């Protein structure tokens, strides 16, 4: 049985016209011999009657604090409504379908209300539905604990549901339908020269998601990567093939893979603050590093771009955590400087690993654009730079040009594969 998982986001289901487009995608899959499993999000965004944020605002109008258990019960309603509406829409178009809440679909989670993690998927009911030649429509973003409590999966939870079902059902591919054509080299609203990426690795798209790109949630990518299930990001509005996310780049007959393009894309996170602690004595021997990081952890403060030397500790936080971080550091007795108004801009690409000169090109691109660099951090597949927020767009455009992404042909595989004919 050939199984295809198709996930439709809330903006793809907001109107009858858009739901009709979703049905057309589902019928295309049926015509190609697939057994579709459809995962849906709550319809629309804040202000729409069944959107998740609208439901939350309704409860808070009555009393501002909501118990996490009751909040999850409330928030699960948006996806349940979408599920039934999608089943009714499919039946209107002559397609037999059956609706499943997350728990009914076999999504078993831990009891971390509001940000639950999937611990098990038991897809027997879904398989039975498919064997009866019905489309299974599943409410995303939710599951059940082993004790039968309703939970939600946090931001991007419907993507996570789709990926987890894709792995459990050994689907050929998981399609994520959204309002964009796929993953772009960077945000086209900030850099008009941004191009569509036809193929990416799991690592690359996961890095971009962690670094601020909002096309798919990194948890969903990590689940698909573990199960080696390909993902495809597609637009509900377009017939374009979108972006394929897989563990290897496809090879063409007669081509020999030589190397990957150095940089695949750029990501950014605005509204950061930087903290710089000066330590009069060795932070390791004095235990000050342990004190600082333990205090921040106990205060629930997530830090980033961390750099530690015997004399200095530097890191960034979201500006929303500035006051809390300032208060925690004051109690350490260490002198420190703090400033708001920063942004993180990062290059991402599997091709930067082990390649000399990448950092030099980053600095050169920023230097030519007259963008001061305040801090850096890196991994095997990204180099992140801290710049002033007012320079963020200038930095993105400079690095997009420096690494040749401006000249990339739309949808081309050339950023990823450079080959030659085998004699």
N, C-alpha and C positions, 0 to 999 in steps of 0.2 A: 504494500500500500504506500503510494507516494504522498507524503504529507507536506503541506506548506502552511506555515504560520504567518498570518497577516495582521499587523497591529495598526489600528487607526486612532490617531490622537483626537483630543477633544475638538480642536479647530476643524478637523476633517469630518466631523459629525454634526456640526452646529446647525445646519439647515437641511431641509428635505432634498435640496439640489445636491449638496455635498454627500449626503447619505446615498443618493442615487449613484454618484461617482464611485463610492466605496463598493456598492453592489456590483457595479460594472467590473471592478478589479477582481472581486470574488468570482464572478461568472467567468472571467477570463481564465482564472486558475482552474475552475471546474472543466472548462472546455479543453484545457491542456492535460487533463487526466489527473489533476491533483485532488486530494481530499483536504479542503481548507479548514484550518482552525483560526477563528477570528478573535482577536483580543481588542477590546474597546476601552477608551478612557471616558471620563465624564464629559458631557457635551458642552462646548463653549468655554469661555473664560469668565472672570469675575463680572457679575452683572447679569449673565445668562442664568435663568432660573434654577438649572440643575448643576451648574459648575461647582467644583469642590470649594472654591473660595466663597462663593455665594452662600452655600450651606453653612460654612463656618461662621460667616458674618451674621447669619440669621440667629444662630445659637448664642453668639456673643452679645447680640443686642439685648437678650434677656438677662444674662449674667456673664461677666467677662471671662471668668475662669471655667474651663471645661476639663473634667477628669479625662485622662488619656484614653481610658477604655471606652467611655461614652463618645469621645471625639472620633475614635476609629469607627465606631458603629454608625455614627452620622455620616462621616466622609465616605464610607463604602456605598452609600445610597446612590451617589452620582453615577458610578459605574454600573450599578444594577439597573438603573433607569435606561442608560445607554444600551445595555445588553438586550433588554426586552424590546426597545424601539428598533434596534438593528434586526432582531429576529422578525419583527412585524414587517419591516421594510423588505427583507429578503422574501418573505412569504408573498408580499404584494407583487414581487417580480418573479414569482413561480419557483422559488428556491426553498426547499424544506430545510429548516434549521431548528436548533434547540439551544436554549439559554442555560448558562451555568454561572453561578456565583463562584468566586475564587476558591472557596473551600470545597464546593461541589466538584470543581475541576481537579481537585486533589492537591491544591497548593497548601502545604503545611509549613507553618512558620514558627519562629520563637515568639516569646511574649513581650517583645520590645515594642509596645504600642507607639504608633506614629512613625516608626522606622524599622519595622520588623524585617528579619532576614529569612529567606526560604531555606528550610532545612531538608525538605523532602517533597517530591512530586509523585503522586499516585494517579496516573492518567487513565485508569481502567474505564471510567465512565465516558471520557472523551473518545477513547478507542471504540467503545461500543456504539457511540453516536455515529462515528465515521463509518463503521461497518454497516450501519443501517442507511448509508448514503445521505446522511444529513450533515449540514454545516454546523460545527460546534462554535457557538458564540460565547466567549468567556469574559467576565468582568475583570479588567486589569486592576492593578494597584492594591489588591487585597488577598487575604488568605485566612486560614483558621489555625489556631494553636492546637496542640494535641488535646487540650482540655475543651476545645470547641468554642473558644473566644475569637471574635472577628478582629483582625488586625489589618493595618495598611502598611505599605512597603516604602513609604517616604517618596521624596522627589524622584520623578522618573520611574515610578513603580510599575506603570503599565508596560514600559519597555522591558523591565525586569521580568514581569509575568510572561511576556512573549518569548524572551530568551530561554527562560526556565522550561516552558512547555516545549519549545523547539528542541532542547536537549533531551528532555524526557521522552519525547515522541520520535526522536531521531529524524527530525524534519530535514528535507533537502535544503531549505533556506528559510530564514525569518525575514519577512519584509516589514519595514517600519515606514508607514505612510505619514507624511507631514505636509507642511505648507511650503517647503523649499524643495529644490530639485535634487538635493543630495548634500554631501559635505563639500564645502568650498575651501579654497586655500586659506581664506580668512573671512572675517565678517564683511560681506559686500556693502553693507550700510556705511561702513567706515572706510573701506578701500574698494572703490568702484572697479578696479582692475582684477578683483578676486575671480578665480576660475573654479569650475566644477572639477572635483577629483573623481575619476572613474573607478579607481582601485586604491584601497588602503589596507594596511595590516591592522590586526586587532590592537597591537601595541601603539601604533600611531594615533588611531582614533580615540583610544583610551586616554592617551596623554593629552590630546586636544580637549577631550571632555573634562578631564581633571583641571585643565588650565583655563577653563572658562567657556569653551565652545558648547552650545546648548542643543545640538542636533540629536544626540542620544545620550542616555545616562551611562557613566562608566561601569556601574555594577552590571548592567545588561551585557555590555561588551565582554566583561570578565567571565560571566557565565557562559556566553557563547564560545569564547576562546577555550575554556576548559573542555567543553563538549565538542569543539571543532565544528560548530555549525555556522555556516556563512550567514552574514547579515547583509541586507540591502536596504539603503535609505532611499526612498522614492517620494515623489510629489503626488498628491491626490489630484492635482490640477493638470499634470503633464504626462505624456507617454514616454518621456525620457527614462532610460534604464537606471539612472541614479548612480549611487556609489556602492560598490561591492566591498564588503569588509571581510577579509579572510586571513588565514595564517600564512599564505604564500601568494606571491604575485603570479598571475597566470602566464604561462609561456606559450609562444606561438610556434607552430611547426617550422623548423628550419632556423630558429633563433637560439642564440646562446646568451644566457644572462651574463652580463659583464659587471654591472654595478647599479645601485639605486641612485636616483637623484638625491642630492644631499639633504634637502629640506622639502618636506611634503606640504606643510602648511604652517600657519601662525595662529596663536590663541592669545587671549588677553583677559586680565581681571582688573577692573578699576577699583577705586575707593579703598586703598590700602594705607596703613600707617606703619612707619618704621621706628623701631626702638633700638637704641645703641647704648649699651652699658659699658662703662669703663671700670676696670677692676684693678685696684692698687696692688693686689697680690694675686698669685697664680690661682685661677678659678678652680683648677682641679685639686690642688693641694689644700686650698682653704675650704673646699666644699661648697663654694658659692654657686657654681654651675648647677649642682644638684639642688640647692635651695631654690634657685630661680625657676628651674624647669618644673620642680615639684609643686611650687606655689602656683604657677600658671596652670598646671594640670588640675589641681584641686579647685581652682576657680572656674574650670570649664572653658579655658581659653585655648583655642586652636591656633598654633603659630606656624609660620612658613618661612622659606628662604633663610634657614638658620645657619649662622656662621659663628664658630667658637674658636678663639685663640686663648692662650694663657692670660692675656690682658684684656680681652674684649668678648662681649656677647652681642650679636646683632641678629634681629629677626623682624618679620613683618606680621601684622594682624589685619583683619578687616577693620575699617574705620568704625564700624558699629561696636567693636570691642575696645576702642581706644581708652575710654574712661576707666573701664574695669581693669585693663592692663596697667594703666598708669598707677592706679591705686595699689595693685599687687606689688609693683616694683618699688614703690615708695617704702614699703615695709621691709624690703631687703637691706636698706641703708646704702646701697650702691649708687654712685652718681650715674645719671643716664640722660640722654637726649631723646626727645620724642617729636615726631612731626607727622602730620597728615598730608594728604594730597598726592599720593603716589599711585602708580599702576604697574602691574606686571605684564610684560610683553614677552612671549616665548616663541622660539622657532622649534618645530617638531619634525622629526624625520628619522627613519631607521638608518638612513645613509650617513648620519653624523658620527656614528659609533666608531671610535678608533681612527678618525680621519684628522690629521694635523691641519691647523689653519682655520678651523671653523670659527673659533672664538675671535680670531683676527678679523674675519669677514664681518662678524656681528659688530665689533667695535668700529670697523671702517664704515659700515653702513650708517651707524648711529652718528659717527663723527661727521660724515659728509652732510647729514641732516641737521647737524648742530643740536643733537639730543644728548644731554648729560646722562651718564650712567652712574647709579648710586649703589648698586649691589647686583650680584649675580648668583645663580644656583644652576645646577645641571644634573642630568641623569644620562643614561645610555642613549636616550632618544629625544632629549630636549635641552635647550639652554634658555634659561629664563633671566630676564633683565628687569631691574627696578628702575623706573623712570618717573618723572613728574607726570601727574595725570594730564596736565595741559599738553604734554608732549606725546601722549599715548598714540594718537592717530598718526602723527608725523613719524613716530618710530615704526608703527605697523607698515606704513607705506614705504619707508626707507628699506626695511628688511625684506619686504615683499619684492621690491625691485632688486636689491642686492643679490638675492638668491634665485633670480631668474623666474619668479612666479608670475610676473607681469606678462612674460612672453609665452607662457604656457598656452597651448591650444586647448580650447574649451572641451573638457571631458576626455582629454588625451591620456593615454597610459604612459606617455613619455617621461613624466616626472618620476616614474617608478622603474621603468625598464629601458635599458640601453642595450641593444643587441646587434649582432652582425650575422650575416649568412654563414652557415657552416659549409665549408667547401665539400 
